[in-house]
Amino acid sequence: MTKRSVTGRRVVVTGAGGTFGRALTARLAAAGARVVGLDLRADTSGDVPVLACDLTDGDLVPRRVAEAVDRLGGLDLLVNNAGVGGPAPAELPPGAAVRRQLDVNLLAAWHTTAAALPALEAARGRVVFVASRMAVLPLPLAAGYGVSKRALVAYADALRLEVGSHVGVSVVYPSMVASPIHDSSAAAGLSLQGVSRFEPLDGVVDTVLRAATARRAPRDVATTRRGRVELAVARHLPRLAAAVVRRTVAARLAAGDLDAASLAAGMRRRHTSRP
C-alpha cells in the first residue's frame, strides 16, 4: 500500500492524556508530525502540548479546536480517540454511566469533527475514528459501550457520504488493550477476560497510522488478522458470531466467573433456569 509521510503534517488527537492518546501523540511526533492534543487536563510539559477541553461541552470544543488549528497553522489529520467504558446491561434502564459513554464516545467526536471540518476540508485532510470491535461484535453486559461505538461508526459512515469528496474518513476497530478503561468493568466483576482477547497497544497505534498515511483513506480497518476475521464474521454471518459469544458467556456462567457480579444476576438466573 502506498503511504504518505506524516512529516510536517498538522494533527489533533483527542483523549491525548490516555493510554492510546499518549502512544499516538508520541509516535506521530517522533515521525515528524506537528501535534496538539485535547484532553480533560492540560499538559504542556512534554513535546506535544495538550489543551484542556471537556469534549462533551459543545460550546467549548469549537474554541479549543480553533486554538489547536491556530497553533498548527491548519489541520491535516484529526484522530478521534477519546473514549470511556464501563458495564451497562441492556436489560437494565440506562443510567449516568450509559449517558456518559454516549456523550464521550459519540457526541464528543461529533462536536470535535464538526469544529475541525473547515480546516480539514481546506487541507484535503483526514479523520480517523477509533471505534471498537464491539461496534460490530456486541458483548453482553456492556451495551452502553457497544451501542456508543456502533453509533460512532454510523456517524462516520454518514460523514463520509457528506464530506468524503474532500476529507478522508476512516474507522479503526481495536479489540481489548490493557488500559484503565476496563477498570470499572473489572471492579463490577464483569471483566471481559476469556470473552475478548487482549492485543498489543503498538498494533493499534500502527493501524491508526496506517489509516492516516494510506494514499487513499481506507473505510474500515481491523487492528489484527483475527480482528479482520471477526469483523467479516460479524457482518456476514451474524448468527454464527452471536452463537460463539453465547457459548463463551455460557461457559463463564457455568464456571461461576460472574457469580460476584450483581449486574449479571439476570443472566445467571436465566442460565440456571434453562431446561
Buried (B, 14 or more C-beta within 10 A) or exposed (E): EEEEEBEEBBBBBBBBBBBBBBBBBBBBBEBEBBBBBBBBEBBEEEEBBBBEBBBBBBEBBBEBBBBBBEEBEBBBBBBBBBBBBBBBBBEBEBEEBBBBBBBBBBBBBBBBBBBBBEBBBBBEBBBBBBBBBBBBBBBBBBBBBBBBBBBBBEBBBEBBEEBEEEBBBBBBBBBBBEBEBBEBBEEBBBBBEEBBBEBEBEBBBEBBBBBBBBEEBBBBBBBBEEBBEBBEBBEEEEEEBEEBBEEBBEEBBEEEBBEEBEBBBBBBEEBEEEE
